[in-house]
Amino acid sequence: MENLRQEIEKIRSMVETARQEIELAIMFHETWRPTAYDADLHSRIGTSYATHTFQIIRLSLRRELLLALTRLWDTNTQAVRMSLIAERLRDKKFFEALVQYRARRLGLSSVSVPDRMRGELTSRRDQILDLIGRYSAGGVTFHILNKLKTLRHQHLAHRQLPDGPADVSGSDTQAQKSVEGESAVWATDDEIEAFYQDNLEIICLLLSLVNGMAYDLSEAANAYKHHAKFFWASARGERTEGHPDYCPPLSTLPRS
């Protein structure tokens, strides 16, 4: 029983670390999103010198998002391991010990765990196992995680930047692929978005099941999205009116 208690504490600690990691992912993703899809922002940045720093920030945010998400699926024994969490939740003895642990924290005796509580915890466990299973070997979306891990291991240190203007285009990871001339196919923006959303759901469910914590990560995402809106509202290149170094084209200057 002591071993099970230690295992529960270990998984609780792992889930808390996962919460911190997913919060970083949310910050990066919601701050990055306008740099990829806000056409008005791209128009203001244009083809100015400022474009280069804008692209550095854009690629850095994307890189950090992918690193944060893939860290949740590491196999290192010192890291968050979704595979280990799933393995423990499948173990009947561990799960029963977890149910009893949660009941005691609510002041319930081990022999009076309400069927409703047990049913809710079982339902959350099954949802978690289903989501983790999709990205595990043989799962229907394992190829997405495999692409992202390959990208992390082989290409995220890439630092070459495009010379063209900022534009609403495809994935920043796809841009890295074309610059390096690789034949590998990286994950698309849609695949990364799906992976991101699934990780939000997994961590929400784990926080509820294992740590007894109600935390709606979509609310955190909306908060960072709101903050990003106000930050990027003022961003513009020196060729756009409103920039401190803006100079009107000679053809528009009044004649003396």
ABEGO torsion letter per residue (X at the ends): XAAAAAAAAAAAAAAAAAAAAAAAAAAAAAAAAAAAABAAAAAAAEABAAAAAAAAAAAAAAAAAAAAAAAAABABAABBBAAAAAAAAABAAAAAAAAAAAAAAAGBBAAABBAAAAAAAAAAAAAAAAAAAAABBGBAAAAAAAAAAAAAAAAAABABBBABBBBBBBBAAAAAAAAAGBABBBBBAAAAAAAAAAAAAAAAAAAAAAAGBBBBAAAAAAAAAAAAAAAAAABBBAABBGBAABBBBAAABBBX
